[in-house]
């Protein structure tokens, strides 16, 4: 699949964390990857695939797809996602003024409650997806739910921890410098 990428795009793909048993984690520069590529990746690899679309290290939208077409999706750092997903009023003149209104804060609380209500379903989808990957460790859904409610600052760390908690082999730690 990656052989079809032009050289300029290939230059934006980097190995991120190395995981045993053939699991690969790649990092793409912003704007290189599109969610529409996920079905092609699962078809090409014959294995489930997962993508975390990270925004400024503060939040991520994680999407997983297995080889049967089952899809799951969740947000990492729901507090920030809620602020991002709140719909602005149509008659908004100044976004900065809107961010400091009681109406904005109420809308964020409502959106956060919606996202939090989805967490059990999101966690169950993630666990089911990991099972299709043949992961021998049974993930604990409650721990996944706890992670999805986390306020961890770095979405990349949350994503790595999510893969760990789903039972994927732990990422290799870099060897210390001499």
Rosetta constraint file for C-alpha pairs under 8 A:
AtomPair CA 1 CA 5 HARMONIC 7.59 0.50
AtomPair CA 1 CA 40 HARMONIC 7.69 0.50
AtomPair CA 1 CA 41 HARMONIC 6.91 0.50
AtomPair CA 1 CA 44 HARMONIC 6.13 0.50
AtomPair CA 2 CA 10 HARMONIC 7.57 0.50
AtomPair CA 5 CA 9 HARMONIC 6.14 0.50
AtomPair CA 5 CA 10 HARMONIC 6.07 0.50
AtomPair CA 6 CA 10 HARMONIC 6.21 0.50
AtomPair CA 7 CA 11 HARMONIC 6.17 0.50
AtomPair CA 8 CA 12 HARMONIC 7.05 0.50
AtomPair CA 9 CA 13 HARMONIC 7.12 0.50
AtomPair CA 9 CA 32 HARMONIC 6.85 0.50
AtomPair CA 12 CA 28 HARMONIC 5.65 0.50
AtomPair CA 12 CA 29 HARMONIC 5.24 0.50
AtomPair CA 12 CA 32 HARMONIC 7.37 0.50
AtomPair CA 13 CA 26 HARMONIC 6.68 0.50
AtomPair CA 13 CA 27 HARMONIC 5.72 0.50
AtomPair CA 13 CA 28 HARMONIC 4.62 0.50
AtomPair CA 13 CA 29 HARMONIC 6.67 0.50
AtomPair CA 14 CA 26 HARMONIC 5.65 0.50
AtomPair CA 14 CA 27 HARMONIC 5.09 0.50
AtomPair CA 14 CA 28 HARMONIC 6.40 0.50
AtomPair CA 15 CA 24 HARMONIC 7.76 0.50
AtomPair CA 15 CA 25 HARMONIC 6.28 0.50
AtomPair CA 15 CA 26 HARMONIC 4.62 0.50
AtomPair CA 15 CA 27 HARMONIC 6.08 0.50
AtomPair CA 16 CA 25 HARMONIC 5.49 0.50
AtomPair CA 16 CA 26 HARMONIC 5.02 0.50
AtomPair CA 16 CA 27 HARMONIC 5.57 0.50
AtomPair CA 17 CA 24 HARMONIC 7.39 0.50
AtomPair CA 17 CA 25 HARMONIC 5.49 0.50
AtomPair CA 17 CA 26 HARMONIC 7.30 0.50
AtomPair CA 17 CA 171 HARMONIC 5.82 0.50
AtomPair CA 17 CA 172 HARMONIC 6.98 0.50
AtomPair CA 18 CA 23 HARMONIC 7.50 0.50
AtomPair CA 18 CA 24 HARMONIC 6.22 0.50
AtomPair CA 18 CA 25 HARMONIC 6.48 0.50
AtomPair CA 18 CA 171 HARMONIC 5.42 0.50
AtomPair CA 18 CA 172 HARMONIC 5.55 0.50
AtomPair CA 19 CA 23 HARMONIC 5.40 0.50
AtomPair CA 19 CA 24 HARMONIC 6.22 0.50
AtomPair CA 19 CA 25 HARMONIC 7.43 0.50
AtomPair CA 19 CA 168 HARMONIC 7.96 0.50
AtomPair CA 19 CA 169 HARMONIC 5.93 0.50
AtomPair CA 19 CA 170 HARMONIC 6.05 0.50
AtomPair CA 19 CA 171 HARMONIC 4.44 0.50
AtomPair CA 19 CA 172 HARMONIC 5.88 0.50
AtomPair CA 20 CA 169 HARMONIC 5.84 0.50
AtomPair CA 20 CA 170 HARMONIC 7.33 0.50
AtomPair CA 20 CA 171 HARMONIC 7.17 0.50
AtomPair CA 20 CA 172 HARMONIC 7.50 0.50
AtomPair CA 21 CA 169 HARMONIC 7.38 0.50
AtomPair CA 28 CA 32 HARMONIC 6.08 0.50
AtomPair CA 28 CA 33 HARMONIC 6.54 0.50
AtomPair CA 29 CA 33 HARMONIC 7.84 0.50
AtomPair CA 33 CA 37 HARMONIC 7.11 0.50
AtomPair CA 34 CA 38 HARMONIC 7.68 0.50
AtomPair CA 35 CA 51 HARMONIC 7.80 0.50
AtomPair CA 35 CA 63 HARMONIC 7.99 0.50
AtomPair CA 36 CA 40 HARMONIC 7.97 0.50
AtomPair CA 37 CA 41 HARMONIC 6.27 0.50
AtomPair CA 38 CA 42 HARMONIC 6.32 0.50
AtomPair CA 38 CA 49 HARMONIC 7.04 0.50
AtomPair CA 38 CA 50 HARMONIC 7.71 0.50
AtomPair CA 38 CA 51 HARMONIC 7.75 0.50
AtomPair CA 38 CA 65 HARMONIC 7.04 0.50
AtomPair CA 39 CA 43 HARMONIC 6.15 0.50
AtomPair CA 39 CA 65 HARMONIC 7.19 0.50
AtomPair CA 39 CA 69 HARMONIC 7.57 0.50
AtomPair CA 40 CA 44 HARMONIC 5.95 0.50
AtomPair CA 41 CA 45 HARMONIC 5.97 0.50
AtomPair CA 41 CA 49 HARMONIC 7.01 0.50
AtomPair CA 42 CA 46 HARMONIC 5.46 0.50
AtomPair CA 42 CA 47 HARMONIC 5.42 0.50
AtomPair CA 42 CA 48 HARMONIC 5.57 0.50
AtomPair CA 42 CA 49 HARMONIC 5.80 0.50
AtomPair CA 42 CA 65 HARMONIC 7.18 0.50
AtomPair CA 42 CA 66 HARMONIC 6.69 0.50
AtomPair CA 42 CA 67 HARMONIC 5.80 0.50
AtomPair CA 43 CA 47 HARMONIC 7.41 0.50
AtomPair CA 43 CA 67 HARMONIC 6.68 0.50
AtomPair CA 46 CA 67 HARMONIC 6.42 0.50
AtomPair CA 47 CA 66 HARMONIC 6.67 0.50
AtomPair CA 47 CA 67 HARMONIC 5.99 0.50
AtomPair CA 47 CA 133 HARMONIC 6.45 0.50
AtomPair CA 48 CA 64 HARMONIC 7.30 0.50
AtomPair CA 48 CA 65 HARMONIC 5.66 0.50
AtomPair CA 48 CA 66 HARMONIC 4.03 0.50
AtomPair CA 48 CA 67 HARMONIC 5.66 0.50
AtomPair CA 48 CA 129 HARMONIC 7.21 0.50
AtomPair CA 48 CA 130 HARMONIC 7.88 0.50
AtomPair CA 48 CA 132 HARMONIC 7.00 0.50
AtomPair CA 48 CA 133 HARMONIC 5.82 0.50
AtomPair CA 49 CA 64 HARMONIC 5.74 0.50
AtomPair CA 49 CA 65 HARMONIC 5.56 0.50
AtomPair CA 49 CA 66 HARMONIC 6.42 0.50
AtomPair CA 50 CA 62 HARMONIC 7.00 0.50
AtomPair CA 50 CA 63 HARMONIC 5.57 0.50
AtomPair CA 50 CA 64 HARMONIC 4.07 0.50
AtomPair CA 50 CA 65 HARMONIC 6.31 0.50
AtomPair CA 51 CA 62 HARMONIC 5.56 0.50
AtomPair CA 51 CA 63 HARMONIC 5.30 0.50
AtomPair CA 51 CA 64 HARMONIC 6.35 0.50
AtomPair CA 52 CA 60 HARMONIC 5.78 0.50
AtomPair CA 52 CA 61 HARMONIC 5.57 0.50
AtomPair CA 52 CA 62 HARMONIC 4.23 0.50
AtomPair CA 52 CA 63 HARMONIC 6.48 0.50
AtomPair CA 52 CA 159 HARMONIC 7.09 0.50
AtomPair CA 53 CA 60 HARMONIC 5.18 0.50
AtomPair CA 53 CA 61 HARMONIC 5.18 0.50
AtomPair CA 53 CA 62 HARMONIC 6.29 0.50
AtomPair CA 54 CA 58 HARMONIC 7.43 0.50
AtomPair CA 54 CA 59 HARMONIC 5.85 0.50
AtomPair CA 54 CA 60 HARMONIC 4.19 0.50
AtomPair CA 54 CA 61 HARMONIC 6.69 0.50
AtomPair CA 54 CA 155 HARMONIC 6.61 0.50
AtomPair CA 54 CA 156 HARMONIC 7.21 0.50
AtomPair CA 55 CA 59 HARMONIC 5.54 0.50
AtomPair CA 55 CA 60 HARMONIC 5.98 0.50
AtomPair CA 57 CA 153 HARMONIC 7.42 0.50
AtomPair CA 57 CA 154 HARMONIC 5.04 0.50
AtomPair CA 57 CA 155 HARMONIC 5.08 0.50
AtomPair CA 57 CA 156 HARMONIC 6.32 0.50
AtomPair CA 58 CA 77 HARMONIC 7.19 0.50
AtomPair CA 58 CA 80 HARMONIC 7.30 0.50
AtomPair CA 58 CA 153 HARMONIC 5.85 0.50
AtomPair CA 58 CA 154 HARMONIC 5.47 0.50
AtomPair CA 58 CA 155 HARMONIC 5.40 0.50
AtomPair CA 59 CA 75 HARMONIC 7.21 0.50
AtomPair CA 59 CA 76 HARMONIC 5.49 0.50
AtomPair CA 59 CA 77 HARMONIC 5.32 0.50
AtomPair CA 59 CA 78 HARMONIC 7.76 0.50
AtomPair CA 59 CA 80 HARMONIC 6.55 0.50
AtomPair CA 59 CA 81 HARMONIC 6.63 0.50
AtomPair CA 59 CA 154 HARMONIC 7.39 0.50
AtomPair CA 59 CA 155 HARMONIC 5.11 0.50
AtomPair CA 60 CA 75 HARMONIC 5.76 0.50
AtomPair CA 60 CA 76 HARMONIC 5.11 0.50
AtomPair CA 60 CA 77 HARMONIC 7.25 0.50
AtomPair CA 60 CA 155 HARMONIC 5.87 0.50
AtomPair CA 60 CA 156 HARMONIC 8.00 0.50
AtomPair CA 61 CA 73 HARMONIC 7.11 0.50
AtomPair CA 61 CA 74 HARMONIC 5.89 0.50
AtomPair CA 61 CA 75 HARMONIC 4.65 0.50
AtomPair CA 61 CA 76 HARMONIC 6.39 0.50
AtomPair CA 62 CA 73 HARMONIC 5.46 0.50
AtomPair CA 62 CA 74 HARMONIC 5.30 0.50
AtomPair CA 62 CA 75 HARMONIC 6.10 0.50
AtomPair CA 62 CA 76 HARMONIC 7.33 0.50
AtomPair CA 63 CA 71 HARMONIC 7.07 0.50
AtomPair CA 63 CA 72 HARMONIC 5.72 0.50
AtomPair CA 63 CA 73 HARMONIC 4.36 0.50
AtomPair CA 63 CA 74 HARMONIC 6.71 0.50
AtomPair CA 64 CA 71 HARMONIC 5.56 0.50
AtomPair CA 64 CA 72 HARMONIC 5.25 0.50
AtomPair CA 64 CA 73 HARMONIC 6.32 0.50
AtomPair CA 64 CA 126 HARMONIC 7.30 0.50
AtomPair CA 64 CA 129 HARMONIC 6.98 0.50
AtomPair CA 65 CA 69 HARMONIC 6.05 0.50
AtomPair CA 65 CA 70 HARMONIC 5.60 0.50
AtomPair CA 65 CA 71 HARMONIC 4.48 0.50
AtomPair CA 65 CA 72 HARMONIC 6.64 0.50
AtomPair CA 65 CA 129 HARMONIC 7.07 0.50
AtomPair CA 66 CA 70 HARMONIC 5.49 0.50
AtomPair CA 66 CA 71 HARMONIC 6.75 0.50
AtomPair CA 66 CA 129 HARMONIC 6.19 0.50
AtomPair CA 66 CA 132 HARMONIC 6.70 0.50
AtomPair CA 66 CA 133 HARMONIC 7.73 0.50
AtomPair CA 70 CA 129 HARMONIC 7.71 0.50
AtomPair CA 71 CA 125 HARMONIC 7.72 0.50
AtomPair CA 71 CA 129 HARMONIC 7.94 0.50
AtomPair CA 72 CA 122 HARMONIC 6.56 0.50
AtomPair CA 72 CA 125 HARMONIC 5.32 0.50
AtomPair CA 72 CA 126 HARMONIC 6.40 0.50
AtomPair CA 72 CA 129 HARMONIC 7.66 0.50
AtomPair CA 73 CA 122 HARMONIC 6.27 0.50
AtomPair CA 73 CA 125 HARMONIC 7.69 0.50
AtomPair CA 73 CA 126 HARMONIC 7.82 0.50
AtomPair CA 74 CA 119 HARMONIC 7.48 0.50
AtomPair CA 74 CA 122 HARMONIC 5.67 0.50
AtomPair CA 74 CA 148 HARMONIC 7.88 0.50
AtomPair CA 75 CA 81 HARMONIC 6.88 0.50
AtomPair CA 75 CA 148 HARMONIC 7.17 0.50
AtomPair CA 76 CA 81 HARMONIC 7.79 0.50
AtomPair CA 76 CA 148 HARMONIC 5.78 0.50
AtomPair CA 76 CA 149 HARMONIC 7.69 0.50
AtomPair CA 76 CA 150 HARMONIC 7.62 0.50
AtomPair CA 76 CA 155 HARMONIC 6.35 0.50
AtomPair CA 76 CA 158 HARMONIC 6.87 0.50
AtomPair CA 76 CA 159 HARMONIC 7.56 0.50
AtomPair CA 77 CA 81 HARMONIC 6.35 0.50
AtomPair CA 77 CA 148 HARMONIC 6.91 0.50
AtomPair CA 77 CA 149 HARMONIC 6.75 0.50
AtomPair CA 77 CA 150 HARMONIC 6.17 0.50
AtomPair CA 77 CA 151 HARMONIC 5.65 0.50
AtomPair CA 77 CA 152 HARMONIC 7.03 0.50
AtomPair CA 77 CA 153 HARMONIC 7.95 0.50
AtomPair CA 77 CA 155 HARMONIC 7.16 0.50
AtomPair CA 78 CA 82 HARMONIC 5.80 0.50
AtomPair CA 78 CA 112 HARMONIC 6.41 0.50
AtomPair CA 78 CA 115 HARMONIC 6.64 0.50
AtomPair CA 78 CA 116 HARMONIC 7.35 0.50
AtomPair CA 78 CA 148 HARMONIC 7.53 0.50
AtomPair CA 78 CA 149 HARMONIC 6.66 0.50
AtomPair CA 78 CA 150 HARMONIC 7.94 0.50
AtomPair CA 78 CA 151 HARMONIC 7.85 0.50
AtomPair CA 79 CA 83 HARMONIC 6.60 0.50
AtomPair CA 79 CA 112 HARMONIC 6.31 0.50
AtomPair CA 79 CA 151 HARMONIC 7.42 0.50
AtomPair CA 80 CA 84 HARMONIC 6.27 0.50
AtomPair CA 81 CA 85 HARMONIC 6.00 0.50
AtomPair CA 81 CA 112 HARMONIC 7.88 0.50
AtomPair CA 82 CA 86 HARMONIC 6.15 0.50
AtomPair CA 82 CA 108 HARMONIC 5.54 0.50
AtomPair CA 82 CA 109 HARMONIC 7.69 0.50
AtomPair CA 82 CA 111 HARMONIC 5.28 0.50
AtomPair CA 82 CA 112 HARMONIC 5.03 0.50
AtomPair CA 82 CA 115 HARMONIC 7.37 0.50
AtomPair CA 83 CA 108 HARMONIC 5.49 0.50
AtomPair CA 83 CA 111 HARMONIC 7.87 0.50
AtomPair CA 85 CA 111 HARMONIC 7.37 0.50
AtomPair CA 86 CA 104 HARMONIC 7.87 0.50
AtomPair CA 86 CA 107 HARMONIC 6.27 0.50
AtomPair CA 86 CA 108 HARMONIC 6.11 0.50
AtomPair CA 86 CA 111 HARMONIC 6.53 0.50
AtomPair CA 88 CA 92 HARMONIC 6.91 0.50
AtomPair CA 92 CA 98 HARMONIC 7.43 0.50
AtomPair CA 94 CA 98 HARMONIC 6.53 0.50
AtomPair CA 95 CA 99 HARMONIC 6.39 0.50
AtomPair CA 96 CA 100 HARMONIC 7.04 0.50
AtomPair CA 97 CA 101 HARMONIC 6.94 0.50
AtomPair CA 98 CA 103 HARMONIC 7.94 0.50
AtomPair CA 98 CA 104 HARMONIC 6.30 0.50
AtomPair CA 99 CA 104 HARMONIC 5.83 0.50
AtomPair CA 99 CA 105 HARMONIC 7.66 0.50
AtomPair CA 100 CA 104 HARMONIC 6.92 0.50
AtomPair CA 100 CA 105 HARMONIC 7.70 0.50
AtomPair CA 101 CA 105 HARMONIC 6.61 0.50
AtomPair CA 102 CA 106 HARMONIC 6.09 0.50
AtomPair CA 103 CA 107 HARMONIC 6.09 0.50
AtomPair CA 104 CA 108 HARMONIC 6.17 0.50
AtomPair CA 105 CA 109 HARMONIC 6.23 0.50
AtomPair CA 106 CA 110 HARMONIC 6.23 0.50
AtomPair CA 107 CA 111 HARMONIC 6.12 0.50
AtomPair CA 108 CA 112 HARMONIC 5.94 0.50
AtomPair CA 109 CA 113 HARMONIC 6.16 0.50
AtomPair CA 110 CA 114 HARMONIC 6.37 0.50
AtomPair CA 111 CA 115 HARMONIC 6.24 0.50
AtomPair CA 112 CA 116 HARMONIC 5.98 0.50
AtomPair CA 113 CA 117 HARMONIC 6.05 0.50
AtomPair CA 114 CA 118 HARMONIC 6.59 0.50
AtomPair CA 115 CA 119 HARMONIC 6.67 0.50
AtomPair CA 116 CA 149 HARMONIC 7.33 0.50
AtomPair CA 118 CA 122 HARMONIC 6.05 0.50
AtomPair CA 119 CA 123 HARMONIC 5.92 0.50
AtomPair CA 119 CA 145 HARMONIC 6.07 0.50
AtomPair CA 119 CA 148 HARMONIC 6.75 0.50
AtomPair CA 119 CA 149 HARMONIC 7.80 0.50
AtomPair CA 120 CA 124 HARMONIC 6.15 0.50
AtomPair CA 120 CA 141 HARMONIC 7.98 0.50
AtomPair CA 120 CA 145 HARMONIC 6.20 0.50
AtomPair CA 121 CA 125 HARMONIC 6.13 0.50
AtomPair CA 122 CA 126 HARMONIC 6.23 0.50
AtomPair CA 123 CA 127 HARMONIC 6.20 0.50
AtomPair CA 123 CA 141 HARMONIC 6.07 0.50
AtomPair CA 123 CA 144 HARMONIC 5.75 0.50
AtomPair CA 123 CA 145 HARMONIC 5.68 0.50
AtomPair CA 123 CA 148 HARMONIC 7.75 0.50
AtomPair CA 124 CA 128 HARMONIC 6.11 0.50
AtomPair CA 124 CA 141 HARMONIC 6.48 0.50
AtomPair CA 125 CA 129 HARMONIC 6.07 0.50
AtomPair CA 126 CA 130 HARMONIC 6.21 0.50
AtomPair CA 126 CA 166 HARMONIC 7.51 0.50
AtomPair CA 127 CA 131 HARMONIC 6.28 0.50
AtomPair CA 127 CA 139 HARMONIC 6.40 0.50
AtomPair CA 127 CA 141 HARMONIC 6.88 0.50
AtomPair CA 127 CA 166 HARMONIC 6.33 0.50
AtomPair CA 128 CA 132 HARMONIC 6.57 0.50
AtomPair CA 129 CA 133 HARMONIC 6.78 0.50
AtomPair CA 130 CA 134 HARMONIC 7.02 0.50
AtomPair CA 130 CA 135 HARMONIC 6.21 0.50
AtomPair CA 130 CA 166 HARMONIC 6.23 0.50
AtomPair CA 130 CA 167 HARMONIC 7.53 0.50
AtomPair CA 130 CA 168 HARMONIC 7.94 0.50
AtomPair CA 131 CA 135 HARMONIC 5.71 0.50
AtomPair CA 131 CA 136 HARMONIC 7.90 0.50
AtomPair CA 131 CA 138 HARMONIC 7.91 0.50
AtomPair CA 135 CA 167 HARMONIC 6.15 0.50
AtomPair CA 135 CA 168 HARMONIC 6.32 0.50
AtomPair CA 136 CA 167 HARMONIC 7.26 0.50
AtomPair CA 137 CA 166 HARMONIC 7.74 0.50
AtomPair CA 137 CA 167 HARMONIC 5.07 0.50
AtomPair CA 137 CA 168 HARMONIC 7.84 0.50
AtomPair CA 138 CA 166 HARMONIC 7.53 0.50
AtomPair CA 138 CA 167 HARMONIC 6.69 0.50
AtomPair CA 139 CA 143 HARMONIC 7.99 0.50
AtomPair CA 139 CA 144 HARMONIC 7.77 0.50
AtomPair CA 139 CA 165 HARMONIC 6.15 0.50
AtomPair CA 139 CA 166 HARMONIC 4.99 0.50
AtomPair CA 139 CA 167 HARMONIC 5.87 0.50
AtomPair CA 140 CA 144 HARMONIC 6.55 0.50
AtomPair CA 140 CA 165 HARMONIC 7.61 0.50
AtomPair CA 140 CA 166 HARMONIC 7.78 0.50
AtomPair CA 141 CA 145 HARMONIC 6.16 0.50
AtomPair CA 142 CA 146 HARMONIC 6.20 0.50
AtomPair CA 143 CA 147 HARMONIC 6.22 0.50
AtomPair CA 143 CA 165 HARMONIC 7.44 0.50
AtomPair CA 144 CA 148 HARMONIC 6.22 0.50
AtomPair CA 144 CA 162 HARMONIC 6.96 0.50
AtomPair CA 144 CA 165 HARMONIC 6.75 0.50
AtomPair CA 144 CA 166 HARMONIC 7.55 0.50
AtomPair CA 145 CA 149 HARMONIC 6.39 0.50
AtomPair CA 146 CA 150 HARMONIC 6.36 0.50
AtomPair CA 147 CA 158 HARMONIC 7.38 0.50
AtomPair CA 147 CA 162 HARMONIC 7.13 0.50
AtomPair CA 152 CA 157 HARMONIC 7.89 0.50
AtomPair CA 152 CA 158 HARMONIC 6.85 0.50
AtomPair CA 154 CA 158 HARMONIC 6.57 0.50
AtomPair CA 155 CA 159 HARMONIC 6.09 0.50
AtomPair CA 156 CA 160 HARMONIC 6.26 0.50
AtomPair CA 157 CA 161 HARMONIC 6.10 0.50
AtomPair CA 158 CA 162 HARMONIC 6.01 0.50
AtomPair CA 159 CA 163 HARMONIC 6.37 0.50
AtomPair CA 160 CA 164 HARMONIC 6.31 0.50
AtomPair CA 161 CA 165 HARMONIC 6.03 0.50
AtomPair CA 162 CA 166 HARMONIC 6.06 0.50
AtomPair CA 163 CA 167 HARMONIC 6.61 0.50
AtomPair CA 163 CA 168 HARMONIC 5.68 0.50
AtomPair CA 164 CA 168 HARMONIC 5.35 0.50
AtomPair CA 164 CA 169 HARMONIC 6.74 0.50
AtomPair CA 164 CA 170 HARMONIC 5.87 0.50
AtomPair CA 164 CA 171 HARMONIC 7.99 0.50
